[in-house]
Amino acid sequence: MKEKEKNALLSKKSIWLKDPEEHDFPAAQDYLELLFIPKDAKQYVAALKKTKTIVKKTKDIFRASKLPLLPEENIHVQENFKKIKKGKKLSPILLVRGKNELIIADGYHRLCCSYYLTEDLEVPCRLV
């Protein structure tokens, strides 16, 4: 993405919704059930629904998660760029503290998209 295009997207008041969308929670649970027994995954999702949204920087979330940055050309990253260009806001990221790393339960592609705008972008997230 060209610098001019990035600046245009960042000049919007905010590219983020205040709260996660309802469909984000089942997606998070599906992912968490791969890492935890279903009962524990369900408890994490219940906690994510109740906790307040906080703000963390994109680069810090990536460092804590130890996940690689997806290529800018990734179709899901591109879909998020298209949403922003159309004026649609992105849903906050859902995070769970793991033993030695942060688990991105939902929002990995949104996080990658935000990193390409600027690594210092403040990202709303729910963290348990």
C-alpha positions in Angstrom: 0.0 0.0 0.0 1.3 3.4 -0.9 2.2 5.9 1.8 -0.4 8.4 0.6 -3.1 5.8 0.7 -2.1 4.8 4.3 -2.2 8.4 5.4 -5.7 8.8 3.9 -7.0 5.8 5.9 -5.3 6.9 9.1 -6.8 10.4 8.8 -10.2 9.0 9.4 -11.4 9.6 13.0 -11.1 5.9 13.8 -10.9 2.7 11.9 -12.1 0.7 14.9 -15.5 -0.1 16.4 -15.8 0.5 20.2 -16.9 -3.1 20.9 -16.4 -6.4 19.2 -19.1 -7.7 16.9 -21.2 -10.5 18.2 -19.9 -13.0 15.6 -16.3 -12.5 16.8 -17.0 -14.4 20.0 -18.0 -17.8 18.4 -15.0 -17.4 16.1 -12.8 -16.9 19.1 -14.3 -19.9 20.8 -13.7 -22.1 17.7 -10.0 -21.1 17.8 -9.6 -21.4 21.5 -11.1 -24.9 21.5 -8.0 -26.0 19.4 -5.8 -24.9 22.3 -8.0 -25.6 25.4 -10.7 -28.0 26.3 -14.1 -26.7 25.3 -15.2 -25.9 28.8 -12.1 -23.6 29.3 -12.5 -22.0 25.9 -16.1 -21.2 26.7 -15.0 -19.6 30.0 -12.4 -17.4 28.2 -15.0 -16.3 25.7 -17.5 -15.5 28.5 -14.7 -13.4 30.2 -13.9 -11.6 26.9 -17.6 -10.7 26.6 -17.6 -9.1 30.1 -14.2 -7.3 30.1 -13.8 -3.7 29.1 -12.1 -2.8 25.8 -8.6 -1.5 26.3 -6.1 -0.1 23.8 -2.7 -1.5 22.9 -0.2 -0.8 20.1 -0.1 -3.1 17.1 3.7 -3.7 17.5 3.3 -4.7 21.1 0.5 -7.2 20.4 2.6 -8.8 17.7 5.7 -9.0 19.9 3.7 -10.6 22.7 1.9 -13.1 20.4 5.1 -14.2 18.7 3.1 -14.6 15.5 4.5 -13.7 12.1 3.1 -10.7 10.2 1.0 -12.0 7.2 2.0 -10.6 3.8 0.2 -7.4 2.8 -1.2 -9.3 -0.2 -3.0 -11.8 2.0 -6.6 -11.9 0.8 -8.0 -11.5 4.4 -5.6 -8.6 5.1 -6.8 -7.0 1.8 -10.4 -7.5 2.7 -9.8 -5.4 5.9 -8.2 -2.7 3.8 -11.2 -2.7 1.6 -13.6 -2.4 4.6 -11.6 0.6 5.9 -11.6 2.3 2.5 -15.4 1.9 2.3 -15.7 3.6 5.7 -16.5 0.4 7.7 -14.9 0.1 11.0 -13.0 -3.0 12.2 -13.9 -5.0 15.2 -11.5 -4.9 18.2 -9.1 -7.8 18.7 -9.8 -10.6 21.2 -6.8 -11.7 23.2 -6.1 -14.3 25.9 -2.9 -14.4 28.0 -1.1 -17.7 27.4 1.7 -19.1 29.5 4.5 -17.5 27.6 2.8 -15.7 24.7 -0.3 -13.8 23.9 -3.1 -15.7 22.1 -5.0 -13.8 19.4 -8.3 -15.6 19.7 -9.9 -13.4 17.0 -8.6 -10.6 14.9 -5.2 -11.7 13.5 -6.0 -10.5 10.0 -7.3 -7.2 11.4 -4.1 -6.8 13.4 -1.9 -7.5 10.3 -3.9 -4.9 8.4 -3.4 -2.3 11.1 0.3 -3.0 11.3 0.7 -2.1 7.6 -0.9 1.2 8.3 1.5 1.9 11.1 3.1 -0.3 13.7 2.3 2.3 16.3 -1.5 2.2 15.7 -3.5 1.9 18.8 -5.7 -1.1 18.6 -8.8 -1.6 20.8 -8.8 -5.1 22.3 -10.3 -7.3 24.9 -7.7 -9.1 27.0 -8.3 -11.8 29.6 
